[in-house]
Amino acid sequence: MRIDVLTLFPEVFAPFLSTSIVGRAVERGLVCIRCVNFRDFAHDAHRSVDDKPYGGGPGMVLMCPPIVEALESLDADGGEGSLRILLTPQGERLSQAMVGEFAKLARIVLICGHYEGFDERIRTVTGAREVSIGDYVLSGGEPAAMVLIDAVVRLVPGVLGDQQSVVEESFAAGTLEYPQYTRPREFRGLQVPDVLLSGDHGRIAAWRREQSVDRTRRRRPDLLGEA
Ligand code: 4GM
């Protein structure tokens, strides 16, 4: 899978792209992630990417030409037909189901906005799908792009081992993960539940299912409603 990221701050992606699961996926060639600084597509000597809003008002607005021309340069580089995703608080809320759809695609482009917003014509011209990671405002789309990349990359075939995919299925099935324990058996007076030490795989599976459903009912009843 190939992911291109349009951003004014490519340097903030560097440690993220070389660490942990995403870093290993990149290293193993399972995903190729490139950052494009759309300031490189600015037209003036100051390399401007934003300007004052027509009609007045506070702040600056990202202008069309740098972002649109950066996208066109990707098209020319074999990216034609890529799904374009604009990270914005006005977008459709990112879900595990959506992440699963994105992970099936050969190539996606993520567009990170900044400042007070962007010229409305960027929406029209790019045809981008607008996605939000939640109901809060960030100073830039970069953290949202990293959230999306992380969630997508772990679903790319070969990135995770078998045991991790169980966690995925659990959420996709509409329930939260059951409680887990590891050594030591007792920690500050707190014991590991006996059933997990019983060696009875049937009872353990039943206990986990029950914990999973219980926990979902208490914390996220909305998920059970959907399932
Ligand atoms: C306005 C337009 C995404 C602001 C485009 C981006 C929150 C989210 C920005 C933009 C963002 C979110 C930058 N804030 N909730 N700020 O996913 O990219």
Boltz pocket constraint, residues with backbone or C-beta under 6 A from the ligand:
constraints:
  - pocket:
      binder: B
      contacts: [[A, 87], [A, 88], [A, 89], [A, 111], [A, 112], [A, 113], [A, 114], [A, 115], [A, 116], [A, 117], [A, 118], [A, 131], [A, 132], [A, 133], [A, 134], [A, 135], [A, 136], [A, 137], [A, 138], [A, 139], [A, 140], [A, 141], [A, 144]]
      max_distance: 6.0
